[in-house]
Amino acid sequence: MKIVTRIAKMHELSRQLRTGGLTIGFVPTMGYLHDGHLELVRRARSECDTVVVSIFVNPTQFNNREDFEKYPRDEAADKAVLEHAGADVLFMPEASEVYAPGAATTVHVGALGDHLCGPTRPGHFDGVATVVAALLNMVTPDVAVFGEKDWQQLQIVRRMVRDLHLGVRIVGVPTLRDADGLAMSSRNARLGEKERALAPALYRALGAAVAAYRDGEKRSTELCNLARAVIEEIGEFRIDYLELVDGEALAPVETANDGSVVAVAAFLGGVRLIDNVSLARPQMLADASGADIRMRSEDAHYA
Ligand code: AMP
């Protein structure tokens, strides 16, 4: 696996690969890699001849310095994991080069950034869009792979690529979960033992909404109330939002349909966790008691 840190080197390498007739699949990450990230790497590998993974903890998408500094990092482990996963290139640009002195241009994402995580994380999605646009320009991939775990981010990136004609195909990958349903996340490492045991309630809550929708309930407030009750019963979460939104426009909807997504963000022991499930195609279905979390075979293979 090649490790590249300079942007000019990355440009050059991409040019060489393309000249050699090879396609490039790109997986942008902030490191502290887990199986969810590796699923993205596998997907990039299945789509393209070469796989570039970036690790860049982007300072401009954090809302405060402390969150940025506390973000978990383990470069040595990440390198080993990517080597094992068969990534071809690890791209780790320096913040000082990504944001050269005097850098002033940003991407503003518009209304998609106003919903869900937007209100509590002002500027976050502009930071994400700006760095993703910059990374896409550094790597010039044919395909870039993102996780559905960050649903809003995925929709914003899709829209940006369309609006700015960036000429890259965006592929979304379903959320990888631990066996108890908790969506894998680098932030899970910051949960204490007790919090880690409670955290799957978020997924059970989404599962409760999905189950009710499948039983015929279409009223958004009812579905959200059911999900909220599962979380509130635990007593340890502070819910930031729990909403039923249109899966593309991300605006709240009153009546659920197959294009709706139920999304949640909540603090647990000082850690902000997010999760979402699409009503039409939940990967797994958890019952509200948490006793039964099973993979549904017809959902497990959707593209
Ligand atoms: P991050 O390192 O958290 O910025 O995530 C890098 C990429 O991995 C993003 O596209 C995320 O959506 C994706 N990702 C993070 N967690 C998961 C997961 N559990 N399943 C699938 N993709 C994920």
py3Dmol code that shows the C-alpha trace and the ligand (Angstrom):
import py3Dmol

protein = """\
ATOM      1  CA  MET A   1       0.000   0.000   0.000  1.00  0.00           C
ATOM      2  CA  LYS A   2       1.359   3.395  -1.020  1.00  0.00           C
ATOM      3  CA  ILE A   3       1.164   6.179   1.518  1.00  0.00           C
ATOM      4  CA  VAL A   4       0.808   9.649   0.057  1.00  0.00           C
ATOM      5  CA  THR A   5       0.788  12.857   2.079  1.00  0.00           C
ATOM      6  CA  ARG A   6       1.471  15.599  -0.496  1.00  0.00           C
ATOM      7  CA  ILE A   7      -1.380  16.794  -2.675  1.00  0.00           C
ATOM      8  CA  ALA A   8       0.828  17.188  -5.755  1.00  0.00           C
ATOM      9  CA  LYS A   9       1.928  13.549  -5.347  1.00  0.00           C
ATOM     10  CA  MET A  10      -1.707  12.435  -5.172  1.00  0.00           C
ATOM     11  CA  HIS A  11      -2.513  14.360  -8.355  1.00  0.00           C
ATOM     12  CA  GLU A  12       0.438  12.788 -10.090  1.00  0.00           C
ATOM     13  CA  LEU A  13      -0.419   9.264  -8.933  1.00  0.00           C
ATOM     14  CA  SER A  14      -4.038   9.614 -10.087  1.00  0.00           C
ATOM     15  CA  ARG A  15      -2.846  10.851 -13.459  1.00  0.00           C
ATOM     16  CA  GLN A  16      -0.536   7.843 -13.797  1.00  0.00           C
ATOM     17  CA  LEU A  17      -3.280   5.398 -12.854  1.00  0.00           C
ATOM     18  CA  ARG A  18      -5.656   6.912 -15.356  1.00  0.00           C
ATOM     19  CA  THR A  19      -3.011   6.936 -18.080  1.00  0.00           C
ATOM     20  CA  GLY A  20      -2.554   3.232 -17.370  1.00  0.00           C
ATOM     21  CA  GLY A  21      -6.256   2.737 -18.004  1.00  0.00           C
ATOM     22  CA  LEU A  22      -7.148   2.050 -14.363  1.00  0.00           C
ATOM     23  CA  THR A  23     -10.262   3.364 -12.646  1.00  0.00           C
ATOM     24  CA  ILE A  24     -10.054   4.864  -9.164  1.00  0.00           C
ATOM     25  CA  GLY A  25     -12.424   4.222  -6.277  1.00  0.00           C
ATOM     26  CA  PHE A  26     -12.178   6.633  -3.360  1.00  0.00           C
ATOM     27  CA  VAL A  27     -13.200   6.269   0.278  1.00  0.00           C
ATOM     28  CA  PRO A  28     -12.845   9.457   2.348  1.00  0.00           C
ATOM     29  CA  THR A  29     -12.637   8.876   6.109  1.00  0.00           C
ATOM     30  CA  MET A  30     -11.546  10.529   9.324  1.00  0.00           C
ATOM     31  CA  GLY A  31      -9.694   7.400  10.448  1.00  0.00           C
ATOM     32  CA  TYR A  32     -10.040   5.232  13.564  1.00  0.00           C
ATOM     33  CA  LEU A  33     -11.283   2.670  11.119  1.00  0.00           C
ATOM     34  CA  HIS A  34     -13.863  -0.019  11.847  1.00  0.00           C
ATOM     35  CA  ASP A  35     -15.687  -2.619   9.790  1.00  0.00           C
ATOM     36  CA  GLY A  36     -18.133  -0.012   8.485  1.00  0.00           C
ATOM     37  CA  HIS A  37     -15.248   1.805   6.802  1.00  0.00           C
ATOM     38  CA  LEU A  38     -13.919  -1.489   5.477  1.00  0.00           C
ATOM     39  CA  GLU A  39     -17.279  -2.251   3.911  1.00  0.00           C
ATOM     40  CA  LEU A  40     -16.822   0.982   1.939  1.00  0.00           C
ATOM     41  CA  VAL A  41     -13.334  -0.155   0.921  1.00  0.00           C
ATOM     42  CA  ARG A  42     -14.736  -3.494  -0.273  1.00  0.00           C
ATOM     43  CA  ARG A  43     -17.397  -1.680  -2.260  1.00  0.00           C
ATOM     44  CA  ALA A  44     -14.819   0.620  -3.868  1.00  0.00           C
ATOM     45  CA  ARG A  45     -12.757  -2.439  -4.730  1.00  0.00           C
ATOM     46  CA  SER A  46     -15.744  -4.109  -6.396  1.00  0.00           C
ATOM     47  CA  GLU A  47     -16.428  -0.971  -8.454  1.00  0.00           C
ATOM     48  CA  CYS A  48     -12.903   0.049  -9.499  1.00  0.00           C
ATOM     49  CA  ASP A  49      -9.401  -1.186 -10.344  1.00  0.00           C
ATOM     50  CA  THR A  50      -7.642   0.764  -7.606  1.00  0.00           C
ATOM     51  CA  VAL A  51      -8.778   1.936  -4.184  1.00  0.00           C
ATOM     52  CA  VAL A  52      -7.645   5.169  -2.537  1.00  0.00           C
ATOM     53  CA  VAL A  53      -8.616   5.725   1.113  1.00  0.00           C
ATOM     54  CA  SER A  54      -8.064   9.097   2.714  1.00  0.00           C
ATOM     55  CA  ILE A  55      -7.700   9.793   6.408  1.00  0.00           C
ATOM     56  CA  PHE A  56      -8.183  13.422   7.262  1.00  0.00           C
ATOM     57  CA  VAL A  57      -9.732  14.670  10.484  1.00  0.00           C
ATOM     58  CA  ASN A  58     -11.193  17.803   8.999  1.00  0.00           C
ATOM     59  CA  PRO A  59     -11.020  20.672  11.514  1.00  0.00           C
ATOM     60  CA  THR A  60     -13.636  22.797   9.718  1.00  0.00           C
ATOM     61  CA  GLN A  61     -16.471  20.336  10.249  1.00  0.00           C
ATOM     62  CA  PHE A  62     -16.198  20.258  14.032  1.00  0.00           C
ATOM     63  CA  ASN A  63     -18.299  22.688  16.003  1.00  0.00           C
ATOM     64  CA  ASN A  64     -15.805  23.067  18.786  1.00  0.00           C
ATOM     65  CA  ARG A  65     -12.125  22.572  19.378  1.00  0.00           C
ATOM     66  CA  GLU A  66     -12.678  20.027  22.150  1.00  0.00           C
ATOM     67  CA  ASP A  67     -14.720  17.689  19.936  1.00  0.00           C
ATOM     68  CA  PHE A  68     -12.007  17.925  17.270  1.00  0.00           C
ATOM     69  CA  GLU A  69      -9.241  17.206  19.757  1.00  0.00           C
ATOM     70  CA  LYS A  70     -11.125  14.345  21.393  1.00  0.00           C
ATOM     71  CA  TYR A  71     -11.833  12.680  18.057  1.00  0.00           C
ATOM     72  CA  PRO A  72     -10.177   9.231  18.306  1.00  0.00           C
ATOM     73  CA  ARG A  73      -7.035   8.667  16.235  1.00  0.00           C
ATOM     74  CA  ASP A  74      -4.815   5.628  15.715  1.00  0.00           C
ATOM     75  CA  GLU A  75      -2.692   5.967  12.628  1.00  0.00           C
ATOM     76  CA  ALA A  76      -0.676   2.777  13.133  1.00  0.00           C
ATOM     77  CA  ALA A  77      -3.765   0.592  13.532  1.00  0.00           C
ATOM     78  CA  ASP A  78      -5.471   2.275  10.553  1.00  0.00           C
ATOM     79  CA  LYS A  79      -2.475   1.600   8.317  1.00  0.00           C
ATOM     80  CA  ALA A  80      -2.398  -2.071   9.325  1.00  0.00           C
ATOM     81  CA  VAL A  81      -6.142  -2.479   8.798  1.00  0.00           C
ATOM     82  CA  LEU A  82      -6.045  -0.874   5.346  1.00  0.00           C
ATOM     83  CA  GLU A  83      -3.026  -2.887   4.304  1.00  0.00           C
ATOM     84  CA  HIS A  84      -4.896  -6.032   5.290  1.00  0.00           C
ATOM     85  CA  ALA A  85      -8.052  -4.866   3.499  1.00  0.00           C
ATOM     86  CA  GLY A  86      -6.071  -4.452   0.296  1.00  0.00           C
ATOM     87  CA  ALA A  87      -6.324  -0.677  -0.179  1.00  0.00           C
ATOM     88  CA  ASP A  88      -3.850   0.481  -2.826  1.00  0.00           C
ATOM     89  CA  VAL A  89      -3.250   4.012  -1.612  1.00  0.00           C
ATOM     90  CA  LEU A  90      -3.603   5.684   1.771  1.00  0.00           C
ATOM     91  CA  PHE A  91      -3.840   9.440   1.316  1.00  0.00           C
ATOM     92  CA  MET A  92      -3.176  11.490   4.444  1.00  0.00           C
ATOM     93  CA  PRO A  93      -2.916  15.152   3.536  1.00  0.00           C
ATOM     94  CA  GLU A  94      -1.763  17.713   6.088  1.00  0.00           C
ATOM     95  CA  ALA A  95      -4.304  20.288   7.280  1.00  0.00           C
ATOM     96  CA  SER A  96      -1.754  23.014   6.544  1.00  0.00           C
ATOM     97  CA  GLU A  97      -1.744  21.992   2.897  1.00  0.00           C
ATOM     98  CA  VAL A  98      -5.479  21.308   2.563  1.00  0.00           C
ATOM     99  CA  TYR A  99      -6.164  24.739   4.013  1.00  0.00           C
ATOM    100  CA  ALA A 100      -3.243  26.773   2.705  1.00  0.00           C
ATOM    101  CA  PRO A 101      -2.728  30.168   4.337  1.00  0.00           C
ATOM    102  CA  GLY A 102      -5.393  32.569   3.168  1.00  0.00           C
ATOM    103  CA  ALA A 103      -7.821  29.821   2.063  1.00  0.00           C
ATOM    104  CA  ALA A 104     -11.208  31.519   1.865  1.00  0.00           C
ATOM    105  CA  THR A 105     -13.419  29.583  -0.552  1.00  0.00           C
ATOM    106  CA  THR A 106     -16.118  27.301   0.826  1.00  0.00           C
ATOM    107  CA  VAL A 107     -19.022  25.275  -0.496  1.00  0.00           C
ATOM    108  CA  HIS A 108     -22.360  26.317   0.980  1.00  0.00           C
ATOM    109  CA  VAL A 109     -24.843  23.455   0.876  1.00  0.00           C
ATOM    110  CA  GLY A 110     -28.121  25.379   1.063  1.00  0.00           C
ATOM    111  CA  ALA A 111     -31.370  23.986   2.456  1.00  0.00           C
ATOM    112  CA  LEU A 112     -30.204  20.381   2.795  1.00  0.00           C
ATOM    113  CA  GLY A 113     -27.968  21.590   5.590  1.00  0.00           C
ATOM    114  CA  ASP A 114     -30.846  23.200   7.482  1.00  0.00           C
ATOM    115  CA  HIS A 115     -32.492  19.941   8.598  1.00  0.00           C
ATOM    116  CA  LEU A 116     -31.599  17.116  11.004  1.00  0.00           C
ATOM    117  CA  CYS A 117     -28.032  17.729  12.264  1.00  0.00           C
ATOM    118  CA  GLY A 118     -27.934  21.221  10.711  1.00  0.00           C
ATOM    119  CA  PRO A 119     -29.483  23.312  13.501  1.00  0.00           C
ATOM    120  CA  THR A 120     -27.268  21.878  16.261  1.00  0.00           C
ATOM    121  CA  ARG A 121     -24.128  21.804  14.132  1.00  0.00           C
ATOM    122  CA  PRO A 122     -23.961  25.192  12.409  1.00  0.00           C
ATOM    123  CA  GLY A 123     -21.395  25.225   9.616  1.00  0.00           C
ATOM    124  CA  HIS A 124     -20.759  21.489   9.866  1.00  0.00           C
ATOM    125  CA  PHE A 125     -22.091  20.542   6.428  1.00  0.00           C
ATOM    126  CA  ASP A 126     -20.420  23.477   4.698  1.00  0.00           C
ATOM    127  CA  GLY A 127     -17.194  22.161   6.249  1.00  0.00           C
ATOM    128  CA  VAL A 128     -17.962  18.636   5.045  1.00  0.00           C
ATOM    129  CA  ALA A 129     -18.920  19.731   1.520  1.00  0.00           C
ATOM    130  CA  THR A 130     -15.863  21.960   1.198  1.00  0.00           C
ATOM    131  CA  VAL A 131     -13.435  19.251   2.256  1.00  0.00           C
ATOM    132  CA  VAL A 132     -15.157  16.556   0.178  1.00  0.00           C
ATOM    133  CA  ALA A 133     -15.011  18.803  -2.900  1.00  0.00           C
ATOM    134  CA  ALA A 134     -11.328  19.493  -2.197  1.00  0.00           C
ATOM    135  CA  LEU A 135     -10.538  15.795  -1.659  1.00  0.00           C
ATOM    136  CA  LEU A 136     -12.384  14.849  -4.849  1.00  0.00           C
ATOM    137  CA  ASN A 137     -10.225  17.372  -6.688  1.00  0.00           C
ATOM    138  CA  MET A 138      -7.065  15.947  -5.122  1.00  0.00           C
ATOM    139  CA  VAL A 139      -7.877  12.304  -5.872  1.00  0.00           C
ATOM    140  CA  THR A 140      -9.990  12.733  -9.045  1.00  0.00           C
ATOM    141  CA  PRO A 141     -11.743   9.372  -8.582  1.00  0.00           C
ATOM    142  CA  ASP A 142     -14.241   7.704 -10.905  1.00  0.00           C
ATOM    143  CA  VAL A 143     -16.308   6.556  -7.932  1.00  0.00           C
ATOM    144  CA  ALA A 144     -16.496   7.843  -4.355  1.00  0.00           C
ATOM    145  CA  VAL A 145     -18.081   5.696  -1.650  1.00  0.00           C
ATOM    146  CA  PHE A 146     -19.974   7.025   1.387  1.00  0.00           C
ATOM    147  CA  GLY A 147     -21.931   5.376   4.196  1.00  0.00           C
ATOM    148  CA  GLU A 148     -25.688   5.625   4.669  1.00  0.00           C
ATOM    149  CA  LYS A 149     -24.898   5.886   8.382  1.00  0.00           C
ATOM    150  CA  ASP A 150     -24.379   9.590   7.675  1.00  0.00           C
ATOM    151  CA  TRP A 151     -27.540   9.878   5.611  1.00  0.00           C
ATOM    152  CA  GLN A 152     -27.655  13.659   5.514  1.00  0.00           C
ATOM    153  CA  GLN A 153     -24.006  13.844   4.496  1.00  0.00           C
ATOM    154  CA  LEU A 154     -24.611  11.337   1.689  1.00  0.00           C
ATOM    155  CA  GLN A 155     -27.543  13.335   0.304  1.00  0.00           C
ATOM    156  CA  ILE A 156     -25.559  16.584   0.539  1.00  0.00           C
ATOM    157  CA  VAL A 157     -22.588  15.071  -1.268  1.00  0.00           C
ATOM    158  CA  ARG A 158     -24.847  13.658  -3.993  1.00  0.00           C
ATOM    159  CA  ARG A 159     -26.464  17.058  -4.467  1.00  0.00           C
ATOM    160  CA  MET A 160     -23.130  18.892  -4.505  1.00  0.00           C
ATOM    161  CA  VAL A 161     -21.701  16.522  -7.115  1.00  0.00           C
ATOM    162  CA  ARG A 162     -24.784  17.089  -9.264  1.00  0.00           C
ATOM    163  CA  ASP A 163     -24.926  20.851  -8.781  1.00  0.00           C
ATOM    164  CA  LEU A 164     -21.212  21.424  -9.374  1.00  0.00           C
ATOM    165  CA  HIS A 165     -20.893  18.796 -12.155  1.00  0.00           C
ATOM    166  CA  LEU A 166     -17.992  17.139 -10.396  1.00  0.00           C
ATOM    167  CA  GLY A 167     -18.009  14.126 -12.703  1.00  0.00           C
ATOM    168  CA  VAL A 168     -17.695  11.443 -10.040  1.00  0.00           C
ATOM    169  CA  ARG A 169     -20.207   8.682  -9.301  1.00  0.00           C
ATOM    170  CA  ILE A 170     -21.324   8.595  -5.676  1.00  0.00           C
ATOM    171  CA  VAL A 171     -22.107   5.184  -4.200  1.00  0.00           C
ATOM    172  CA  GLY A 172     -23.937   4.780  -0.865  1.00  0.00           C
ATOM    173  CA  VAL A 173     -23.316   1.750   1.351  1.00  0.00           C
ATOM    174  CA  PRO A 174     -25.803   0.458   3.964  1.00  0.00           C
ATOM    175  CA  THR A 175     -24.887   0.954   7.615  1.00  0.00           C
ATOM    176  CA  LEU A 176     -22.819  -1.769   9.212  1.00  0.00           C
ATOM    177  CA  ARG A 177     -23.919  -2.599  12.742  1.00  0.00           C
ATOM    178  CA  ASP A 178     -22.622  -4.485  15.725  1.00  0.00           C
ATOM    179  CA  ALA A 179     -24.523  -7.657  16.563  1.00  0.00           C
ATOM    180  CA  ASP A 180     -26.766  -5.762  19.019  1.00  0.00           C
ATOM    181  CA  GLY A 181     -27.783  -3.268  16.328  1.00  0.00           C
ATOM    182  CA  LEU A 182     -25.573  -0.314  17.284  1.00  0.00           C
ATOM    183  CA  ALA A 183     -24.341   1.438  14.141  1.00  0.00           C
ATOM    184  CA  MET A 184     -20.561   1.170  13.997  1.00  0.00           C
ATOM    185  CA  SER A 185     -18.914   4.527  14.540  1.00  0.00           C
ATOM    186  CA  SER A 186     -15.488   5.785  15.526  1.00  0.00           C
ATOM    187  CA  ARG A 187     -17.254   7.706  18.293  1.00  0.00           C
ATOM    188  CA  ASN A 188     -18.449   4.447  19.922  1.00  0.00           C
ATOM    189  CA  ALA A 189     -14.923   4.103  21.326  1.00  0.00           C
ATOM    190  CA  ARG A 190     -15.709   7.055  23.576  1.00  0.00           C
ATOM    191  CA  LEU A 191     -18.662   5.281  25.212  1.00  0.00           C
ATOM    192  CA  GLY A 192     -18.120   3.841  28.688  1.00  0.00           C
ATOM    193  CA  GLU A 193     -19.117   0.233  29.385  1.00  0.00           C
ATOM    194  CA  LYS A 194     -22.520   1.229  30.745  1.00  0.00           C
ATOM    195  CA  GLU A 195     -23.262   3.593  27.857  1.00  0.00           C
ATOM    196  CA  ARG A 196     -22.149   1.029  25.298  1.00  0.00           C
ATOM    197  CA  ALA A 197     -24.679  -1.422  26.759  1.00  0.00           C
ATOM    198  CA  LEU A 198     -27.468   1.181  26.509  1.00  0.00           C
ATOM    199  CA  ALA A 199     -26.569   2.584  23.076  1.00  0.00           C
ATOM    200  CA  PRO A 200     -28.439  -0.022  20.949  1.00  0.00           C
ATOM    201  CA  ALA A 201     -31.697   1.543  22.215  1.00  0.00           C
ATOM    202  CA  LEU A 202     -31.303   4.029  19.367  1.00  0.00           C
ATOM    203  CA  TYR A 203     -31.546   1.285  16.808  1.00  0.00           C
ATOM    204  CA  ARG A 204     -34.366  -0.445  18.664  1.00  0.00           C
ATOM    205  CA  ALA A 205     -36.214   2.885  18.586  1.00  0.00           C
ATOM    206  CA  LEU A 206     -35.835   3.133  14.815  1.00  0.00           C
ATOM    207  CA  GLY A 207     -36.915  -0.501  14.580  1.00  0.00           C
ATOM    208  CA  ALA A 208     -40.089   0.294  16.535  1.00  0.00           C
ATOM    209  CA  ALA A 209     -40.997   3.005  14.005  1.00  0.00           C
ATOM    210  CA  VAL A 210     -40.280   0.688  11.083  1.00  0.00           C
ATOM    211  CA  ALA A 211     -42.373  -2.106  12.586  1.00  0.00           C
ATOM    212  CA  ALA A 212     -45.325   0.251  13.141  1.00  0.00           C
ATOM    213  CA  TYR A 213     -45.010   1.588   9.591  1.00  0.00           C
ATOM    214  CA  ARG A 214     -45.105  -1.948   8.276  1.00  0.00           C
ATOM    215  CA  ASP A 215     -48.201  -2.559  10.389  1.00  0.00           C
ATOM    216  CA  GLY A 216     -49.904   0.332   8.636  1.00  0.00           C
ATOM    217  CA  GLU A 217     -49.178   3.401  10.784  1.00  0.00           C
ATOM    218  CA  LYS A 218     -48.380   6.315   8.467  1.00  0.00           C
ATOM    219  CA  ARG A 219     -48.668   9.299  10.801  1.00  0.00           C
ATOM    220  CA  SER A 220     -45.260  10.779  11.353  1.00  0.00           C
ATOM    221  CA  THR A 221     -45.992  12.027  14.881  1.00  0.00           C
ATOM    222  CA  GLU A 222     -47.167   8.551  15.946  1.00  0.00           C
ATOM    223  CA  LEU A 223     -44.122   6.840  14.451  1.00  0.00           C
ATOM    224  CA  CYS A 224     -41.776   9.340  16.083  1.00  0.00           C
ATOM    225  CA  ASN A 225     -43.559   9.060  19.434  1.00  0.00           C
ATOM    226  CA  LEU A 226     -43.172   5.284  19.393  1.00  0.00           C
ATOM    227  CA  ALA A 227     -39.457   5.575  18.665  1.00  0.00           C
ATOM    228  CA  ARG A 228     -38.973   8.363  21.199  1.00  0.00           C
ATOM    229  CA  ALA A 229     -40.644   6.266  23.930  1.00  0.00           C
ATOM    230  CA  VAL A 230     -38.071   3.487  23.462  1.00  0.00           C
ATOM    231  CA  ILE A 231     -35.220   5.947  24.019  1.00  0.00           C
ATOM    232  CA  GLU A 232     -36.855   7.850  26.847  1.00  0.00           C
ATOM    233  CA  GLU A 233     -37.555   4.631  28.728  1.00  0.00           C
ATOM    234  CA  ILE A 234     -33.792   4.223  29.164  1.00  0.00           C
ATOM    235  CA  GLY A 235     -33.591   7.641  30.830  1.00  0.00           C
ATOM    236  CA  GLU A 236     -29.916   8.242  30.003  1.00  0.00           C
ATOM    237  CA  PHE A 237     -30.151   9.832  26.559  1.00  0.00           C
ATOM    238  CA  ARG A 238     -30.584  13.469  25.658  1.00  0.00           C
ATOM    239  CA  ILE A 239     -32.336  13.466  22.307  1.00  0.00           C
ATOM    240  CA  ASP A 240     -31.145  16.121  19.882  1.00  0.00           C
ATOM    241  CA  TYR A 241     -33.697  15.215  17.222  1.00  0.00           C
ATOM    242  CA  LEU A 242     -35.835  12.279  16.213  1.00  0.00           C
ATOM    243  CA  GLU A 243     -37.574  12.947  12.944  1.00  0.00           C
ATOM    244  CA  LEU A 244     -39.241  11.384   9.984  1.00  0.00           C
ATOM    245  CA  VAL A 245     -37.992  13.118   6.860  1.00  0.00           C
ATOM    246  CA  ASP A 246     -38.088  12.798   3.122  1.00  0.00           C
ATOM    247  CA  GLY A 247     -35.063  10.664   2.228  1.00  0.00           C
ATOM    248  CA  GLU A 248     -33.802  13.102  -0.419  1.00  0.00           C
ATOM    249  CA  ALA A 249     -35.066  16.566   0.529  1.00  0.00           C
ATOM    250  CA  LEU A 250     -34.471  15.817   4.246  1.00  0.00           C
ATOM    251  CA  ALA A 251     -37.422  18.017   5.257  1.00  0.00           C
ATOM    252  CA  PRO A 252     -39.856  16.588   7.842  1.00  0.00           C
ATOM    253  CA  VAL A 253     -42.923  14.828   6.438  1.00  0.00           C
ATOM    254  CA  GLU A 254     -46.329  14.461   8.064  1.00  0.00           C
ATOM    255  CA  THR A 255     -47.238  11.202   6.364  1.00  0.00           C
ATOM    256  CA  ALA A 256     -44.715   8.418   6.005  1.00  0.00           C
ATOM    257  CA  ASN A 257     -44.070   6.642   2.753  1.00  0.00           C
ATOM    258  CA  ASP A 258     -41.441   4.292   1.352  1.00  0.00           C
ATOM    259  CA  GLY A 259     -39.182   7.258   0.557  1.00  0.00           C
ATOM    260  CA  SER A 260     -39.100   8.390   4.187  1.00  0.00           C
ATOM    261  CA  VAL A 261     -36.197   8.005   6.564  1.00  0.00           C
ATOM    262  CA  VAL A 262     -36.445   8.002  10.327  1.00  0.00           C
ATOM    263  CA  ALA A 263     -33.353   9.617  11.794  1.00  0.00           C
ATOM    264  CA  VAL A 264     -32.121  10.221  15.306  1.00  0.00           C
ATOM    265  CA  ALA A 265     -29.297  12.033  17.069  1.00  0.00           C
ATOM    266  CA  ALA A 266     -28.850  11.738  20.804  1.00  0.00           C
ATOM    267  CA  PHE A 267     -26.214  12.349  23.421  1.00  0.00           C
ATOM    268  CA  LEU A 268     -25.219   9.477  25.674  1.00  0.00           C
ATOM    269  CA  GLY A 269     -22.586  10.132  28.330  1.00  0.00           C
ATOM    270  CA  GLY A 270     -21.340  13.177  26.430  1.00  0.00           C
ATOM    271  CA  VAL A 271     -21.050  11.329  23.115  1.00  0.00           C
ATOM    272  CA  ARG A 272     -23.308  12.360  20.257  1.00  0.00           C
ATOM    273  CA  LEU A 273     -24.608   9.326  18.359  1.00  0.00           C
ATOM    274  CA  ILE A 274     -26.592   9.349  15.125  1.00  0.00           C
ATOM    275  CA  ASP A 275     -28.489   6.655  13.278  1.00  0.00           C
ATOM    276  CA  ASN A 276     -31.184   6.330  10.633  1.00  0.00           C
ATOM    277  CA  VAL A 277     -33.279   3.750   8.859  1.00  0.00           C
ATOM    278  CA  SER A 278     -35.064   3.993   5.565  1.00  0.00           C
ATOM    279  CA  LEU A 279     -38.682   2.857   5.974  1.00  0.00           C
ATOM    280  CA  ALA A 280     -38.684   1.077   2.625  1.00  0.00           C
ATOM    281  CA  ARG A 281     -35.618  -0.999   3.183  1.00  0.00           C
ATOM    282  CA  PRO A 282     -34.384  -1.342   6.746  1.00  0.00           C
ATOM    283  CA  GLN A 283     -31.312  -3.563   6.817  1.00  0.00           C
ATOM    284  CA  MET A 284     -32.337  -5.215  10.004  1.00  0.00           C
ATOM    285  CA  LEU A 285     -35.505  -5.160  11.956  1.00  0.00           C
ATOM    286  CA  ALA A 286     -35.354  -4.876  15.706  1.00  0.00           C
ATOM    287  CA  ASP A 287     -38.407  -5.270  17.860  1.00  0.00           C
ATOM    288  CA  ALA A 288     -38.979  -2.619  20.473  1.00  0.00           C
ATOM    289  CA  SER A 289     -38.066  -4.917  23.359  1.00  0.00           C
ATOM    290  CA  GLY A 290     -34.634  -5.442  21.906  1.00  0.00           C
ATOM    291  CA  ALA A 291     -34.969  -9.197  22.302  1.00  0.00           C
ATOM    292  CA  ASP A 292     -34.978  -9.883  18.622  1.00  0.00           C
ATOM    293  CA  ILE A 293     -32.619  -8.270  16.193  1.00  0.00           C
ATOM    294  CA  ARG A 294     -32.309 -10.273  13.066  1.00  0.00           C
ATOM    295  CA  MET A 295     -31.023  -9.837   9.565  1.00  0.00           C
ATOM    296  CA  ARG A 296     -33.808  -9.993   7.044  1.00  0.00           C
ATOM    297  CA  SER A 297     -32.507 -11.826   4.037  1.00  0.00           C
ATOM    298  CA  GLU A 298     -34.550  -9.844   1.517  1.00  0.00           C
ATOM    299  CA  ASP A 299     -33.153  -6.623   2.937  1.00  0.00           C
ATOM    300  CA  ALA A 300     -29.592  -7.803   3.353  1.00  0.00           C
ATOM    301  CA  HIS A 301     -28.828  -7.898  -0.332  1.00  0.00           C
ATOM    302  CA  TYR A 302     -30.263  -4.699  -1.635  1.00  0.00           C
ATOM    303  CA  ALA A 303     -27.847  -2.657  -3.709  1.00  0.00           C
TER     304      ALA A 303
END
"""
ligand_1 = """\
23
AMP
P -16.016 8.947 9.163
O -14.632 8.377 9.312
O -16.866 8.818 10.370
O -15.995 10.342 8.572
O -16.732 8.038 8.061
C -16.158 7.837 6.816
C -17.174 7.159 5.941
O -17.535 5.911 6.517
C -18.463 7.969 5.779
O -18.919 7.862 4.432
C -19.395 7.276 6.725
O -20.757 7.412 6.380
C -18.948 5.836 6.588
N -19.362 5.043 7.748
C -19.157 5.347 9.048
N -19.730 4.406 9.835
C -20.298 3.503 9.007
C -21.044 2.302 9.216
N -21.327 1.840 10.437
N -21.490 1.629 8.125
C -21.218 2.083 6.878
N -20.518 3.201 6.620
C -20.064 3.907 7.664
"""
view = py3Dmol.view(width=600, height=400)
view.addModel(protein, "pdb")
view.setStyle({"model": 0}, {"cartoon": {"style": "trace"}})
view.addModel(ligand_1, "xyz")
view.setStyle({"model": 1}, {"stick": {}})
view.zoomTo()
view.show()
